[in-house]
C-alpha cells in the first residue's frame, strides 16, 4: 500500500513539473507599442498646447508680478508705504525670484505630470490587450523585453497585441515591429565589476 502511495505521489510530482515546464512565455516591449499608438501624436500636440497656453502664460505672469512688486519697492518714495506691505512685497519677491530661477525644473515636472496623466489611458489599453492576448493564446508568463537578462526562449507578443488593438505595425526596416527570435535572447551573462 505504501509503495502505491509513493508511486502516485511521484507520478503527481512528475506531471506537475512537466506542466510548469510546458507553460508558454512571451515578452513585450511596452514603449515600442506605445510609440506606434495613433493617440500618441495627439498627446504630443496637446502637450505643446498646454506648454504654450498654460506654462508660458504662467511664467509671463510671474515675471510681470515680480516686475510690479519690484517697481513698487524701488520707487522713489516708499516712506508712505506701510511696513507690513513692504515686508510682504519683499517676501513675495523672494518667492517669485525663486520660481523664476527654477522655472525650467518646475515646468519640466509639470509637463511630466501632464504627460503621465494623458498617457495613462493608453497604457491601460495596452496592458488590457496584453492580458487578453496572453489569455487567448495560452501564455502563462509575459515579461518586459528589457527586464530580464537571462530568460528561457519566449515569443514576441508585439504583433499579437498590435493586432488586438487594430494597429498596423510599421515595416520591419525601421525596427519598430521588434520581431526578434527567442534564440537571440542572451542565455548567459557575466556582470562586470
Long-range contacts (C-beta under 8 A, 24 or more apart in sequence): 23-140, 23-141, 24-137, 24-138, 24-139, 24-140, 24-141, 24-154, 24-155, 25-139, 25-140, 25-141, 25-142, 25-143, 25-151, 25-152, 25-153, 25-154, 25-155, 26-134, 26-137, 26-139, 26-141, 26-142, 26-143, 26-154, 26-155, 26-156, 26-157, 27-142, 27-143, 27-144, 27-145, 27-148, 27-151, 27-154, 27-155, 27-156, 27-157, 27-185, 28-130, 28-142, 28-143, 28-144, 28-145, 28-156, 28-157, 28-158, 28-161, 29-144, 29-145, 29-146, 29-158, 29-178, 30-123, 30-126, 30-144, 32-158, 32-176, 32-178, 33-126, 33-158, 33-161, 33-162, 34-119, 34-122, 34-123, 34-126, 35-176, 36-162, 36-167, 36-169, 36-170, 36-176, 37-122, 37-125, 37-126, 37-165, 37-167, 38-167, 39-122, 40-119, 40-122, 43-115, 43-118, 43-119, 43-122, 46-118, 47-111, 47-114, 47-115, 47-118, 50-111, 50-114, 51-107, 51-111, 55-107, 55-110, 55-111, 59-100, 59-103, 59-107, 62-96, 62-99, 62-100, 62-103, 63-100, 65-92, 65-96, 66-93, 66-96, 66-97, 66-100, 69-93, 69-96, 125-165, 126-161, 126-165, 129-161, 129-164, 129-165, 130-157, 130-161, 132-164, 133-157, 133-160, 133-161, 133-164, 145-178, 149-186, 149-189, 150-186, 150-187, 150-188, 150-189, 151-185, 153-182, 153-183, 153-185, 154-182, 154-185, 155-182, 156-180, 156-182
